[in-house]
Amino acid sequence: MFGRFLGLAVSAIALLPAAALAQEDGLFARKTVTIYVGNTAGGTYDLYGRLVARHLGRFLPGHPSVVVENMPGAGSLRAANFIYGAAPKDGTALGLVTENIAIEQALSNSAVQYDAGKFTWIGRTAPSNAIHAMWHTSKVQSIDDAKKYEATLAGTGAGNLAEIIPTLLNAIIGTKFKLVRGYPASNEALLAMERGEVEGASANWQTIKVAKKDWLVGKKVKIILQDLPARGPDLQDTPALAELGDTPDDRKITALYASVGSIGRSIFGPPNLPPATATALRDAFSAMSNDPEYLADGAKANLEVAPSPGLDVQKAIEKTLEIPEAVRAKARAIFAR
């Protein structure tokens, strides 16, 4: 009897679908994938990282657990450096950091210890639209006002647009922004603005639109700039960054920084991942991006989901690294690099 039962059990296992066996024995079986987010909890970087973490494992061979670890520092470049250098090179360590990652390399930011073109780009969850907001009590309620009056802004690291754009505008159009540095990320910067520690802060438009909707309704803040090539549909009365600049060379620099929104909230892995691992991650990301459960979860969290394949992100990164030397030289002079 026992021998017959054992024979039936072995036969049943043999009849299991090949796909099921492949999943049990897949590349990521019994592993944990960690997404290192270069910002503190609660902002859009973190929210997109956690959205991906809740769903990506279902589409990876072996169905691993996927978790998020926040690693703020140096405007999120600390996390980029970690993924490039110290992180495991087996696909279990992924990153989500500032969209400005390639420009900071091209302009020789001393905090950069990576080559953005060599990361394994997995895919983009959504583009980004960084905005600059001023509290209603500030004298500065427009870019023109900022040329007349000094205004304090919360700085969130040399690699973040919150510090880069005010520094850039001070140099090329004569604004009088004064950075108060040391805030870890946009959540803390927005809280500092609300408390009166600073007059203005930068964040993603989606954060203001959803999480701070009461500020907009109550006219507590004025959005004075959006870091885009052209004005977005929600902010038709707010200047886009690429509009600013008094000379063609100046406008080339503002256009460069305005272009990084297309990189947005992108997931990447270390350089030199095994080809099969990179393909599995990209395929899983693509399948997840079209999954109804993932899309519904994003909508529930009030997150825009506008995916782009990893290879397209790779091309955008490489294009950014090809900054014309004249633009590179002027930008380096502005940022004293």
N, C-alpha and C positions, 0 to 999 in steps of 0.2 A: 504493500500500500504506500509506504513512505517513498519508495523508489518511483512509483508511478506519479505521486504528487510532485516530487522534485522535477521529474521530467516535464510535467505540465507547466511548472513555474518557469523552467528554462525556456520552454517553447514560447510562453507568453512574453517573456523579455525579448526574445528574438523577433517577435512580431511588432514590437514597439516601433512607431514611425521613426525613420532616420532623423528627421528634424528634431524630435524630442531628445534623442540620444545626443545629437550634436549640441543642443543647448546645455545639457548636463555636462558635456565635456568641452564646452566652448572656451574661447580665449580668456574670458573674464569669469569663468566659473569659480565660485568660492573666494572671490576677491572683493575688495571695496574700492570704488573709484571716488576720489576726493576732488571737488571743484574748489580751488583756492580763489576766493574773491578778494580783490585788492582794496576793498573798502569795508567800513564798519556795517553792522547789521541795520536793516531797515530801509536803505536807499535802493535805487533801481538796480544797481549792480548786484546787490545782495538778493533782491526779489527775483530777478531773472535767473540768477544762479540757483536759487532754491526751486524755482519752477522747473528748470531743466533737471535738477536732482530728483524731483518727484517722479519723473517719467522716463529718463534716458535708459535706466537699467532694464526696462521691459523690452527694449529693442536691441540690446547688446547680447552677443552670444554668451550664454552662461548666466544671464540675468543677475549681474552683480548688484550689491547695494551701492547707492550713490549718495554721498553726503557733501555738505558745504563746510568749509573752514574759512573764516574771515582772517585775512592777513593784510591789514592796512599798513601804510608807511610809504613815504617818499612819493606821495600822489599816486599810489597803487603800484609803483614800479618795484617795490620790494617783492611783491608776489610774482611779477614778471621775471625778476632775477632768479627767484627760487625755482620756478618752473624750468627756466633755461639751464640752470646749473645743478642744483642739488636734488631736484625731484626725481623720483623713479622714472625710468625711460621705457615703461612697459604699458603705458596707456592708463594707469591708475591715478595719475596726477594731471589734472587739467586746470586751466586758468581762465579768469574773466577779470580784465583790468581796463584801465583808461583807454578810450578810443584814440588817444593822442600818442600811443605807444611808438609808432614809427617816426613821427616828427621829433620826439624827444631823442631818439637815437641819431637822426640825421643832423640835429643841431648840437650834438656832443654834450648832452646833459651828463654831468659827472656821476649821477646816480644810476645810469644805464650800464648794465653788465650783461647785455643780451644782444642778439641780432634778430630783429623782428621778422626779417625775411626767412629765417631758418626755423621759426616755430612751425608746428604742424597745425594749421588752421582747420578747425572742425566745422564751424558754421556760425552764422549770426542769428541771434534770436530776434533782434529788432534794431533799427537805426536809432540814433539818439539826437536830441535837440536840447543842448545845454542853453539855459537862459540866465540872464542876470537881472535880479530883482532888487528894488530899493524899498525900504520901509516907508510908510506914508509920512512919517515925521521928518524925513531927510529933506534938505533943500534940493537935492538932486533927484529929479523925477524924469530925466531924459538924458540922452548923450550930450546934447547941447548944454544942459545944466552942469554936467560933469566937467565941462571945459571952464566953467566959471567958479565952481565951488569945490573944495576938497570934500571927499566923502570916504569913510572907512568901509572896507570890504573884508569879509572873512576869507582867509587863505587856507586851502586844504592840501597844500603840498606843491612843490615846484613842478611836478609832472601833470598837474591838473589844470584844466581850463579856467578854474576859479582864480588862479594866480596868473596864468599865462596871458589871458585876454586883457585884463586890466593893465598889466605891464606893457603889453603891445600897444594898447590904445594911448597910454600915457606918452609913449615914444613917438607915435606917428600922427596922432591928431590932437595931442595936447590936453587930454583929460587929466584930472587931478585925483585919481583914485589912490587911496592909501591902504595898503594891505596890512591886515592884522593876522599874522600867521600862527599856525599851531593847531588849527581845528582838524580833527581826523578825517572828516568827510562831510558831505552836504547836509546830512541830518543835523549834525552838531552846528554847522554854519547857519542853518535856518533858525535853529533854536537861539543862537547868539544874536541874530538879527531881531528876533521877537523879544528877547530880553533887553535889547538896547545896548548890547556890547559893541555892536557894529551897525552901520546903516544899511548895508547891502550884503547879498550873498548870491552864490550861483548854485543851480540845481538842474535836474532834468525837468523839462516842461511837464512831462507826465506826472512827476511827483507833485508839482504845484497844482496842476489841474485836478488831480484826484485827492491827494492827501491833505492839501491846503486849500481846498475849494472855498472854505469859509473866508480865507484871506482875500480871495478874488471878489467874492460876493460883497464882503464888507469894505472893500477898497483899502485893505490894510497894506497891500504891496502894489508897486507899479513895475511891470516888466519893461525894462528899457532896451534890451538887446537880446537877440536870439542868434546862436552860433551856427548859422546856416548859409548856404550860397544864395538863397532867395527866401522871402518871407513865407512862413508856414501858413496853412489854411486857418489855424486858430488865432494867429497873431498878425493879421494883415496890417495893423497900424503900428507894429513894432519893427524897427530897423533890423535887417539881417546883417551879420558881420561882414559879408563880402561887399556890402554897399559902401563900407567905410574905407577911407584912405584918400589923401589929397593928390597922390601921384600914381601913375600906372604901377610902379614898383611897390608902393605901399599896398595897393589893392591886390597885387599878386600874393603878398604875405597874408593879408586878411582872408583871401580866397583859399589859401592853403589850409589855414586853420578851420575855415568854414567847411572844408571838404571831409573832415574826419568823422562827421556824423554818420556817413554811410558805413563806416566800420562798426560803429555803435557798440552794442553789447554782444561781443563775439567770444566764442569758446575756442580755446587752443590748447595744444599739448606741447611737450618738449620737442626739440629738434631730433631728427634721426630715429623716429619711431619705426619699428618694423612695418613694412608696407601692408601686411595683412592686418595689423592692429590699426593703422591709420585708416584703412578702407572700412574696417568694421565700425570705427567711431563715426566716420562721415556718413556711412549708410544708416547707422542707427539714428544720428541726428536728423537726417533727411526724413526718415520714416516717422520719427517723433513729431517733426514739424507739421506733418499733415494728419496727425492723429486727432480725432474728434475729442477725446478725453483731455489731451494736452491743450488743445485750443480752448476748450470750455474752462479749464483751470486758469488759463491766462486771462480770459474774459472775466472770470469771477474775481481775480486779483486786480482787475482794472489795468492790466498790462497790455500794451500794443504788441501783437505778434506779427512780425513781418520778416520771415526768415530769408537767409541768403546762403548758398552753399559755401563750404569752406574754401574751395578753390577760387571762388569769386572774391572772397575776403583776402586770400593770398595775393591776388592780382592788385587789389586796392592798396595793400600794404607795400607791395613792390613799387607801385606807382608813386606812393608818397615818399619812399626812400630816394626816388630820382628827382629830388628838388634841384632846380637850376642853381648853379653856383652863385650867381648874383643875388638870388633870393636867400640862399643859405647864408651868405656872408652878411647880408643886412640883418637877418634874423639873429644870427650869432652876436652881432654887435649890440643889438637891442637887449639881448639876454645875457650879455657879457660872458660869452662862452668861447 
